[in-house]
Amino acid sequence: MSADFQSLEILVDNAAAEGLAAEHGFSVLLRVGGKTFLMDSGQHNALEKNAAALGIDLTKLDGFILSHGHYDHTGAADFVLQENPEVQVYAHPKIFSERYSIYPERGPKEISMPSEQRLVVANLPDSQLHWISGPTEIAPGVWLTGPIPRFHTLEDTGGFLFQDADGVQPDPVEDDMAMWIETPDGLWVICGCCHSGLVNTLTYIGEVSRYRPIRGILGGFHLKHASDERLAATVDTLQAYGPDRMVPCHCTGESAVTYFKNHLQTEIETSYAGFVVKGN
């Protein structure tokens, strides 16, 4: 079923339009079929500031999606639930996992969902908190992937991510999920950080949706540390699907954005808080 897609609006990103707050994080608002959904909440208070500046009333949300349990996507979950205590929340059960990033140039950094946010979300009633374990339609033509199978040999989670501060147990970020919107002109795919890999994500969505043309892709693609070989494989997949537009956000990485611009015919647009994609 096609959705009546009205708009996508980035509320939190690493860059921002004049008068809006920027932070290392991500949040996007979707208006479709008379309903409003928020995916992710950024890291700190940029969501609160930008929603107020843009005149967005979060008390009117119909759904709140948490793409995965990292601090820069869940840091203002309490604010969202304070504004809208009865909003329906969608996430994977492993969103509360303990996790760290450990890069060679520095020691371990905890990147889990903040404890206060975990507490607020975990205490929601069963009627309000929806654990997503597979492809799920949350409104006509609006889908969540649930966990995304990892099959491509070149794709990893996009960073030095672990489940422990000693760096012994790699974190597969099993809770990572994306969403897609079915429009008459094709699919709009929205990623949080795409820790499953963009090739895996698009391939899985193509299989589940029985492949419709991809109209656009928006979100973080976590390709900052990707090899040229992985970027080339990603471009091959994108060329096969042929999206009209791409809006790389947050964690994609400047080198990956430049690579896309040099190797794709797709329109590659610059993201920032305040950026709007108009629907039909």
C-alpha positions as CSV (number, residue, x, y, z in Angstrom):
1,M,0.0,0.0,0.0
2,S,1.3,3.4,-0.9
3,A,1.5,6.0,1.8
4,D,0.5,9.7,1.5
5,F,4.0,11.0,2.1
6,Q,4.0,14.7,3.1
7,S,7.5,15.4,4.3
8,L,10.7,14.4,6.1
9,E,12.4,17.1,8.2
10,I,15.8,16.7,9.9
11,L,15.6,18.0,13.5
12,V,19.1,17.1,14.7
13,D,22.3,16.7,12.7
14,N,26.0,17.6,12.9
15,A,25.2,20.8,11.0
16,A,22.3,23.2,11.3
17,A,20.5,26.0,9.4
18,E,21.0,29.5,10.8
19,G,19.1,29.9,14.1
20,L,19.1,26.2,14.8
21,A,21.3,24.1,17.1
22,A,23.8,21.5,15.7
23,E,25.1,18.5,17.7
24,H,26.7,15.2,17.0
25,G,23.5,13.2,16.7
26,F,20.5,12.5,14.6
27,S,16.7,13.0,14.6
28,V,14.2,13.2,11.8
29,L,10.5,13.9,11.6
30,L,8.2,12.1,9.2
31,R,4.7,13.3,8.2
32,V,2.7,10.7,6.3
33,G,-1.0,9.9,5.9
34,G,-2.0,12.4,8.6
35,K,0.4,10.9,11.1
36,T,3.7,12.1,12.5
37,F,6.6,10.0,13.5
38,L,9.9,10.9,15.0
39,M,13.0,8.7,14.4
40,D,15.7,9.2,17.1
41,S,16.2,12.1,19.4
42,G,19.8,13.3,19.1
43,Q,22.4,13.5,21.9
44,H,21.5,16.4,24.2
45,N,19.1,19.4,23.9
46,A,19.3,20.2,20.2
47,L,16.0,18.5,19.6
48,E,14.2,20.6,22.2
49,K,15.7,23.8,20.8
50,N,15.1,23.0,17.2
51,A,11.5,21.8,17.6
52,A,10.7,25.0,19.4
53,A,12.4,27.1,16.7
54,L,10.7,25.3,13.9
55,G,7.2,25.3,15.6
56,I,7.0,21.5,15.8
57,D,4.6,20.3,18.5
58,L,5.9,16.9,19.7
59,T,2.7,16.4,21.8
60,K,1.1,15.5,18.4
61,L,3.5,12.6,17.7
62,D,1.9,9.3,16.8
63,G,5.1,7.3,17.0
64,F,8.7,7.5,18.3
65,I,11.2,5.1,16.7
66,L,14.6,4.4,18.2
67,S,16.8,3.1,15.4
68,H,19.5,1.7,17.8
69,G,20.8,2.2,21.3
70,H,23.6,4.7,21.0
71,Y,23.7,7.9,23.1
72,D,23.7,10.2,20.1
73,H,20.3,8.8,18.9
74,T,18.6,8.3,22.2
75,G,19.9,11.2,24.4
76,A,16.7,13.2,24.4
77,A,14.2,10.3,24.7
78,D,13.1,11.5,28.1
79,F,12.3,14.9,26.6
80,V,10.2,13.3,23.9
81,L,8.3,11.2,26.4
82,Q,7.9,14.2,28.7
83,E,6.3,16.1,25.9
84,N,4.2,13.1,24.8
85,P,3.9,10.6,27.6
86,E,1.5,8.3,25.6
87,V,3.4,8.2,22.3
88,Q,3.8,4.7,20.9
89,V,7.5,3.7,21.0
90,Y,9.2,1.3,18.6
91,A,12.6,-0.3,19.2
92,H,14.6,-3.6,19.3
93,P,15.0,-5.4,22.7
94,K,18.8,-5.0,22.6
95,I,18.6,-1.2,22.6
96,F,19.6,-1.2,26.3
97,S,22.9,-3.1,25.6
98,E,26.2,-1.9,27.2
99,R,28.5,-0.6,24.4
100,Y,31.8,1.2,23.9
101,S,33.8,2.6,21.0
102,I,37.6,2.0,21.3
103,Y,39.7,3.7,18.7
104,P,43.5,3.4,18.5
105,E,44.1,7.1,19.3
106,R,42.1,7.0,22.5
107,G,40.8,4.7,25.2
108,P,37.3,3.3,25.6
109,K,34.3,5.6,25.4
110,E,30.9,4.4,26.6
111,I,28.4,5.0,23.9
112,S,25.4,3.2,25.4
113,M,21.9,4.6,25.7
114,P,22.2,6.9,28.7
115,S,21.0,5.3,31.9
116,E,18.2,7.9,32.6
117,Q,16.9,7.3,29.0
118,R,17.0,3.5,29.5
119,L,15.0,3.9,32.7
120,V,12.3,6.0,31.1
121,V,11.9,3.7,28.1
122,A,12.1,0.5,30.0
123,N,9.3,1.6,32.4
124,L,6.8,2.2,29.6
125,P,3.8,-0.1,29.7
126,D,3.6,-3.0,27.2
127,S,0.7,-1.3,25.4
128,Q,3.0,1.6,24.6
129,L,6.4,0.0,24.0
130,H,6.7,-2.2,20.9
131,W,9.6,-4.5,20.5
132,I,10.4,-4.9,16.8
133,S,11.9,-8.3,15.9
134,G,11.0,-8.3,12.1
135,P,9.6,-6.2,9.3
136,T,6.6,-4.3,10.8
137,E,4.1,-1.9,9.2
138,I,3.4,0.8,11.8
139,A,1.1,2.8,9.5
140,P,-0.2,2.3,6.0
141,G,2.9,2.2,3.8
142,V,5.3,2.9,6.7
143,W,7.6,0.1,7.6
144,L,10.4,-0.7,10.1
145,T,12.9,-3.3,9.1
146,G,13.6,-4.9,12.5
147,P,17.1,-6.5,12.6
148,I,18.8,-6.5,9.2
149,P,20.6,-9.7,8.0
150,R,24.4,-9.2,7.5
151,F,25.5,-11.0,4.4
152,H,27.9,-8.7,2.5
153,T,31.5,-9.6,3.2
154,L,32.8,-6.0,3.0
155,E,30.3,-4.5,5.4
156,D,30.9,-4.1,9.1
157,T,29.3,-1.9,11.8
158,G,31.3,1.1,10.7
159,G,33.6,1.6,13.7
160,F,35.6,0.0,16.5
161,L,32.5,-1.0,18.5
162,F,32.5,-3.4,21.5
163,Q,30.2,-4.7,24.2
164,D,32.9,-4.3,26.9
165,A,35.5,-1.6,27.8
166,D,38.4,-4.0,27.3
167,G,37.5,-4.5,23.6
168,V,37.2,-8.2,23.8
169,Q,33.6,-8.7,22.6
170,P,32.7,-6.9,19.3
171,D,29.3,-5.3,19.2
172,P,27.3,-6.4,16.1
173,V,24.7,-3.6,16.9
174,E,21.9,-6.2,16.4
175,D,19.3,-3.6,17.3
176,D,20.1,-1.4,14.3
177,M,17.1,-0.9,12.1
178,A,15.9,1.3,9.3
179,M,12.5,2.4,8.0
180,W,11.0,2.8,4.6
181,I,8.0,4.6,3.2
182,E,6.1,3.3,0.2
183,T,5.1,6.1,-2.2
184,P,3.6,6.0,-5.6
185,D,7.0,7.0,-7.1
186,G,9.0,4.4,-5.1
187,L,10.5,3.9,-1.6
188,W,12.0,6.5,0.7
189,V,14.5,4.7,2.9
190,I,15.5,6.3,6.3
191,C,18.5,5.1,8.2
192,G,19.6,6.1,11.7
193,C,23.3,5.1,11.5
194,C,23.1,2.1,9.2
195,H,25.4,-0.1,11.3
196,S,24.0,-3.0,9.3
197,G,25.6,-1.6,6.2
198,L,23.9,0.3,3.4
199,V,24.2,-2.6,1.0
200,N,22.6,-5.0,3.5
201,T,19.9,-2.5,4.4
202,L,18.9,-1.8,0.8
203,T,19.0,-5.4,-0.2
204,Y,16.9,-6.5,2.7
205,I,14.3,-3.7,2.2
206,G,14.2,-4.7,-1.5
207,E,13.5,-8.3,-0.6
208,V,10.8,-7.6,2.0
209,S,9.1,-4.9,0.0
210,R,9.4,-7.1,-3.1
211,Y,11.5,-4.3,-4.7
212,R,10.0,-1.1,-5.7
213,P,12.1,1.6,-7.2
214,I,14.0,3.6,-4.5
215,R,13.1,7.2,-4.7
216,G,15.4,8.5,-2.0
217,I,17.6,7.6,0.9
218,L,18.2,9.8,3.9
219,G,20.2,9.2,7.1
220,G,23.5,8.3,8.6
221,F,25.4,5.7,6.6
222,H,28.5,5.2,8.9
223,L,31.1,5.1,6.2
224,K,33.7,7.3,7.7
225,H,36.2,4.4,8.1
226,A,35.1,2.5,5.0
227,S,37.7,1.2,2.6
228,D,37.7,2.2,-1.1
229,E,36.7,-1.4,-1.8
230,R,33.6,-1.1,0.4
231,L,32.7,2.3,-1.0
232,A,32.9,0.8,-4.6
233,A,30.7,-2.1,-3.6
234,T,28.2,0.4,-2.0
235,V,28.2,2.5,-5.2
236,D,27.5,-0.7,-7.3
237,T,24.4,-1.4,-5.2
238,L,23.2,2.2,-5.3
239,Q,23.6,2.2,-9.1
240,A,21.5,-1.0,-9.3
241,Y,18.7,0.6,-7.3
242,G,19.1,4.0,-8.9
243,P,17.7,6.4,-6.2
244,D,16.8,9.9,-7.4
245,R,18.1,11.6,-4.3
246,M,20.4,10.8,-1.3
247,V,20.8,12.9,1.8
248,P,23.8,11.6,3.8
249,C,23.6,12.7,7.4
250,H,25.5,12.7,10.7
251,C,27.9,9.8,10.6
252,T,28.3,9.2,6.9
253,G,31.8,10.8,6.6
254,E,32.9,13.5,4.2
255,S,35.1,11.2,2.2
256,A,32.2,8.9,1.5
257,V,30.0,11.8,0.5
258,T,32.7,13.0,-1.9
259,Y,33.0,9.4,-3.3
260,F,29.3,9.3,-3.9
261,K,29.3,12.6,-5.7
262,N,32.1,11.4,-7.9
263,H,30.7,8.1,-8.8
264,L,26.9,8.4,-8.9
265,Q,24.4,10.2,-11.1
266,T,22.1,10.4,-8.0
267,E,21.5,13.9,-6.6
268,I,23.6,14.0,-3.4
269,E,22.3,16.7,-1.0
270,T,23.9,18.4,2.0
271,S,22.1,17.6,5.2
272,Y,21.6,19.9,8.2
273,A,19.0,20.4,11.0
274,G,16.2,22.2,9.3
275,F,16.5,20.4,5.9
276,V,13.2,19.4,4.5
277,V,12.2,16.8,1.9
278,K,8.7,17.5,0.5
279,G,6.5,14.6,-0.4
280,N,3.8,14.3,-3.0
